[in-house]
Amino acid sequence: MMTSIAGGLNTGIWLCAVVLGAAGSAIIVTVAASLLCAGVKCIVKHFKNGG
């Protein structure tokens, strides 16, 4: 009985880690994309103003 409980806990921890990892990656990608967009907008504005 104890081994199945430990196995279940282990699986639960792994699932949490995978979900958190996926969520973290999504957040990082979103933040990076928004920063990239902001940077591109700044560069475009800079060149439109004659550099």
Backbone as ProteinMPNN parsed JSONL, in Angstrom:
{"seq_chain_A": "MMTSIAGGLNTGIWLCAVVLGAAGSAIIVTVAASLLCAGVKCIVKHFKNGG", "coords_chain_A": {"N_chain_A": [[0.831, -1.211, 0.0], [1.923, 1.232, 0.811], [3.862, 1.72, -1.152], [2.351, 2.251, -3.437], [1.104, 4.633, -2.749], [3.33, 6.318, -2.469], [4.261, 6.176, -5.091], [2.115, 7.366, -6.415], [2.236, 9.957, -5.346], [4.72, 10.737, -6.303], [4.213, 10.718, -9.07], [2.283, 12.733, -9.164], [3.816, 14.939, -8.368], [5.61, 15.062, -10.502], [3.809, 15.619, -12.596], [2.894, 18.142, -11.811], [5.295, 19.563, -11.988], [5.782, 19.384, -14.748], [3.533, 20.735, -15.773], [3.894, 23.282, -14.586], [6.343, 23.916, -15.729], [5.643, 24.073, -18.448], [3.796, 26.185, -18.352], [5.462, 28.195, -17.396], [7.276, 28.398, -19.535], [5.559, 29.315, -21.538], [4.873, 31.807, -20.494], [7.392, 33.051, -20.481], [7.934, 33.079, -23.234], [5.853, 34.743, -24.113], [6.452, 37.156, -22.781], [9.0, 37.664, -23.874], [8.298, 37.972, -26.568], [6.664, 40.268, -26.453], [8.522, 42.145, -25.558], [10.281, 42.108, -27.707], [8.624, 43.083, -29.745], [8.174, 45.673, -28.737], [10.774, 46.666, -28.848], [11.259, 46.567, -31.631], [9.324, 48.396, -32.515], [10.324, 50.741, -31.369], [12.763, 50.991, -32.756], [11.843, 51.252, -35.398], [10.393, 53.639, -35.171], [12.471, 55.333, -34.524], [14.024, 55.305, -36.921], [12.112, 56.347, -38.663], [11.987, 58.92, -37.832], [14.149, 59.998, -39.008], [16.502, 58.925, -38.078]], "CA_chain_A": [[0.0, 0.0, 0.0], [2.779, 2.415, 0.914], [4.556, 1.964, -2.416], [1.426, 2.85, -4.4], [0.914, 6.03, -2.314], [4.557, 7.02, -2.839], [4.255, 6.269, -6.548], [1.111, 8.361, -6.782], [2.78, 11.274, -4.995], [5.797, 11.008, -7.251], [3.574, 11.048, -10.346], [1.656, 14.043, -8.981], [4.882, 15.949, -8.361], [6.094, 15.171, -11.876], [2.785, 16.299, -13.384], [2.95, 19.557, -11.414], [6.527, 20.127, -12.554], [5.591, 19.505, -16.198], [2.551, 21.811, -15.998], [4.545, 24.543, -14.239], [7.365, 24.157, -16.742], [4.961, 24.502, -19.667], [3.244, 27.52, -18.087], [6.607, 29.102, -17.317], [7.776, 28.59, -20.894], [4.585, 30.145, -22.244], [5.009, 33.169, -19.964], [8.668, 33.575, -20.965], [7.777, 33.339, -24.671], [4.98, 35.906, -24.235], [7.221, 38.331, -22.359], [10.04, 37.891, -24.877], [7.645, 38.476, -27.779], [6.234, 41.65, -26.235], [9.742, 42.969, -25.51], [10.774, 42.174, -29.072], [7.729, 44.009, -30.445], [8.451, 47.02, -28.233], [12.076, 47.046, -29.402], [11.101, 46.812, -33.066], [8.569, 49.646, -32.647], [11.253, 51.831, -31.041], [13.728, 51.105, -33.863], [11.114, 51.779, -36.555], [10.095, 55.043, -34.854], [13.763, 56.018, -34.582], [14.381, 55.493, -38.314], [11.105, 57.204, -39.292], [12.322, 60.284, -37.439], [15.382, 60.387, -39.674], [17.672, 58.37, -37.397]], "C_chain_A": [[0.868, 1.265, 0.0], [3.449, 2.742, -0.417], [3.629, 2.635, -3.42], [1.169, 4.315, -4.046], [2.132, 6.858, -2.725], [4.626, 7.211, -4.356], [3.281, 7.317, -7.04], [1.594, 9.77, -6.499], [3.852, 11.689, -5.992], [5.224, 11.431, -8.593], [2.942, 12.435, -10.282], [2.678, 15.162, -9.027], [5.414, 16.17, -9.767], [5.109, 15.922, -12.75], [2.789, 17.796, -13.091], [4.155, 20.23, -12.049], [6.379, 20.36, -14.054], [4.645, 20.662, -16.511], [3.179, 23.171, -15.716], [5.603, 24.909, -15.267], [6.745, 24.677, -18.029], [4.41, 25.917, -19.503], [4.364, 28.549, -18.057], [7.165, 29.406, -18.697], [6.853, 29.514, -21.677], [4.707, 31.599, -21.81], [6.289, 33.811, -20.497], [8.573, 33.951, -22.446], [6.937, 34.597, -24.884], [5.722, 37.184, -23.896], [8.287, 38.676, -23.394], [9.441, 38.489, -26.152], [7.227, 39.929, -27.609], [7.43, 42.594, -26.172], [10.294, 43.172, -26.913], [9.935, 43.163, -29.89], [8.01, 45.445, -30.035], [9.768, 47.527, -28.815], [11.981, 47.389, -30.874], [10.368, 48.125, -33.293], [9.477, 50.841, -32.389], [12.225, 52.075, -32.193], [13.054, 51.732, -35.084], [10.829, 53.263, -36.359], [11.367, 55.883, -35.012], [14.144, 56.304, -36.028], [13.388, 56.388, -39.058], [11.391, 58.673, -38.993], [13.66, 60.732, -38.024], [16.632, 59.911, -38.962], [18.131, 59.284, -36.296]], "O_chain_A": [[0.586, 2.23, -0.71], [3.588, 3.913, -0.771], [4.068, 3.5, -4.179], [1.031, 5.151, -4.939], [1.993, 7.958, -3.261], [5.005, 8.278, -4.839], [3.579, 8.068, -7.969], [1.391, 10.676, -7.307], [3.889, 12.827, -6.459], [5.695, 12.397, -9.193], [3.05, 13.218, -11.226], [2.448, 16.203, -9.642], [5.644, 17.305, -10.184], [5.506, 16.765, -13.555], [2.698, 18.617, -14.004], [4.051, 21.334, -12.583], [6.794, 21.396, -14.573], [4.914, 21.471, -17.399], [3.025, 24.106, -16.502], [5.744, 26.076, -15.634], [7.262, 25.616, -18.634], [4.538, 26.748, -20.402], [4.237, 29.637, -18.618], [7.49, 30.556, -18.994], [7.319, 30.396, -22.399], [4.653, 32.511, -22.635], [6.282, 34.969, -20.914], [9.063, 35.0, -22.863], [7.263, 35.424, -25.735], [5.639, 38.175, -24.623], [8.458, 39.842, -23.749], [10.014, 39.405, -26.742], [7.412, 40.737, -28.519], [7.364, 43.716, -26.675], [10.721, 44.271, -27.268], [10.478, 43.979, -30.635], [8.077, 46.334, -30.883], [9.865, 48.683, -29.227], [12.552, 48.383, -31.323], [10.748, 48.896, -34.174], [9.411, 51.84, -33.105], [12.481, 53.22, -32.564], [13.611, 52.623, -35.724], [11.005, 54.057, -37.284], [11.34, 56.987, -35.556], [14.547, 57.423, -36.344], [13.774, 57.108, -39.979], [11.079, 59.555, -39.793], [14.234, 61.728, -37.584], [17.719, 60.434, -39.211], [19.106, 58.982, -35.609]]}, "name": "protein", "num_of_chains": 1, "seq": "MMTSIAGGLNTGIWLCAVVLGAAGSAIIVTVAASLLCAGVKCIVKHFKNGG"}
